């Protein structure tokens, strides 16, 4: 009786192990799609939807039916290279969406696989990726110094404050030529997505400034950390920023004029004293 009980126990245990192995093997596609959805929210949702219509980039519903797997992999890995090499589809998309290029997010092969699984592309096996070094940690204070120009960029790029503002700066704020960056981290998928954007600054007005002066990897993560620090805050009123700048400018002008007036008042007295001494 004991032998039969042990035999039955071993048989049940074996079946359970086989079932577990089956589910472990079957799980990755589902898990990969779930991971891809999380990656989509992190990197892509600032410019794309899946079934919600175009944003600054195209709606990606059915993209796996419109483009083949190899093209999609290449596009997610190196959109900047494909544009530079004149890929016809890449150039068509660039022209269609106001010449705003898709930034290179420096995605790994596993991340690309997960994103494509989420978007419904057929599976593709890749060799295992080599282990990567520890990710750089961003420092918001260092990022603020880079943004304001208190710390110069290593390659000589212009400080962000020359054109951009963010609620993280406080009054009087930054420049008003470029867009406000208070919600930049949300638009580009948090710090990780924003770091990818800063690694390949592809906005037409910024390319001439940074094309030959790229941001160093540590500068990218520090700036991303600083810009993410304004998450949840309301963008500052540009009217208030303008008024503050005007008040500062007029205040400086008033100080200058008062100083000039005092100097002129004293000049004749100094002349008379010199004449009296002669």
Secondary structure, DSSP 8 states (H G I E B T S, - for coil): -HHHHHHHHHHHHHHHHHHHHHHHHHHHHHHHHHHHHHHIIIIITTT--SSS--SSS---TTHHHHS-HHHHHHHHH-HHHHHHTT-HHHHHHHHHTTT---------HHHHHHHHHHTT-------------------HHHHHHHHHTSS--TT----GGGT---GGG-TT---SSS---TTHHHHTTHHHHHHHHHHT---HHHHHHHTTS---HHHHHHHHHHHHTTTT-----HHHHHHHHHHHHHHHHHHHHHHHHHHHHHHHHHHHHHHHH-
